Amino acid sequence: MLVSVCYSNIHSIKLTKEDLVELVKMKELQHDNLLPFLGACSDDDKICYIVKYCSRGSLQDVLNDGDKKLDWSFKLSFVMDIVKGMSYLHKSFFQFHGKLNSNNCLVDNRWVIKITGFGLRAFRTPTTADETHEEFYKELLWTAPEILRSSIKHLGSQKGDVYSFGIICHEIVFRLYPYQETGLSVKEIVEKIMFSVDVSFRPSMISNESKSVIPSMLELIQKCWHEIPAERPPFEHVSKLLLKFTNKTNTNIVDSMLEKLEKYANELEIIVEQRTEELVDEKRKTDLLLHSMLPPFIAEELKAGRKVEPKMYQNATVYFSDIVGFTTLSSQSTPMQIVDLLNDLYGAFDDTISRHNVYKVETIGDAYMVVSGLPQVTERHVVEICNMALDLLGIVKTFKIRHRPEMTLMLRIGIHSGPCAAGVVGHTMPRYCLFGDTVNTASRMESTGEALKIHLSTPARDQLLQFPGYVIELRGRTELKGKGTMVTYWLLMKELNEPNIH
């Protein structure tokens, strides 16, 4: 348990019988709103007493902290805590406090007020008698007028405690230091309190905060600091008044906070559910965008922070196509018209290839590159590519160019099957790229093909023959740059009910 050690300026102490009795009574005094006394030390050079530590400091510190937002439930809880503590103290051995102020009301970690500053007269530092010192008058701002007029100012009374309570209530309600609004010095304030006869000098009750305060609370404050001590209500009566105008609601700050937390939790569940739906929707959009740039499996590996090692695939089919006469068409069109053309064409292509088990590697200008068999391995890679090529050829034959509606696009397609290496290249805008002789050969098949025809290499044709229903025509030997000659074929159509024709 954390404790506070309160040292005295007294260098020596001699405890009388009365002092020893007071120490025992202090130790026996137990109440939720009184600061527990734990012990005292009267050794040489260590005249001190020990009390429980309150982590939030004094009530005055809390009220002066503008960053702390205190609603009415907090303020009322502070008031009720002081009333409960003082009611118990007035019935105890000590009978009154004598120096009740907001500095002697400490706040623990549960926002509960713990009253201190009473008893232990032998251990406390004597108040300075220098009446020219400002601190001397500061301590008197909470002192009742009749005590100020007395020659013995260090004595107190139960009615004097009620007066001090009224000043503290004003601090709590308006969050102002006593008489702060007057602009007077503390000495002038104390003198006005002492010598005002016809009209009592008290803190102002007019403030922006007063609009939100229960009128009964303002009346209670005025009763507590009444000029005539007999007119001030005892703390038991104050407690009844508070419960009456608060409809006997529970003013315990912990219960109030739990009630607010429960309400907040219920509202939070709805907010969390809405935010979760929004988050799932945004994640879906992000994944959709990411999967359009990288294969889903590769994208998930990169999201997980794992390095994607390059891999060699034994068999895959690569598709290349480009637009015949694209250079001439570009020279006759504006840049925006070319962008619109490619966007319209490849947008239609993208919608079509999504129905096939293929992966679009990239588009460079008018070139379109697709692969099947990697990274998701399939034995039907040549079938997937050929079916896709036939669909794309059908789209081109009916495609209309916005700025040249009379013109028919001439697409040239080349397909080749074989081993291929693949891996992720780069950290900024990473791309899934293909490498190997299969890629080069597929590119040569496209560049040596003819418009509106699908050019097949011998390996691609041999693998396609394993699947019936495709019409294939021999083209003959074709010279491939860097590859010599190769027997090539035209893929004409697919007839599901017909046997192979070749």
Secondary structure, 3 states (H helix, E strand, C coil): CCEEEEECCCCCCCCCHHHHHHHHHHHHCCCCCECCEEEEEEECCEEEEEEECCCCCEHHHHHHCCCCCCCHHHHHHHHHHHHHHHHHHHCCCCCCCCCCCHHHEEECCCCCEEECCCCCCCCCCCCCCCCCCHHHHHCCCCCCHHHHCCCCCCCCCHHHHHHHHHHHHHHHHHCCCCCHHHCCCHHHHHHHHHHCCCCCCCCCCCCHHHHHCCHHHHHHHHHHCCCCHHHCCCHHHHHHHHHHHCCCCCCCHHHHHHHHHHHHHHHHHHHHHHHHHHHHHHHHHHHHHHHHHCCHHHHHHHHCCCCCCCEEEEEEEEEEEEECCHHHHHHCCCHHHHHHHHHHHHHHHHHHHCCCCCEEEEEECCEEEEEECCCCCCCCHHHHHHHHHHHHHHHHHHCCCCCCCCCCCCEEEEEEEEEEEEEEECCCCCEEEEECHHHHHHHHHHHCCCECEEEEEHHHHHHHCCCCCEEEEEEEEEEECCCEEEEEEEEEEECCCCCCEC
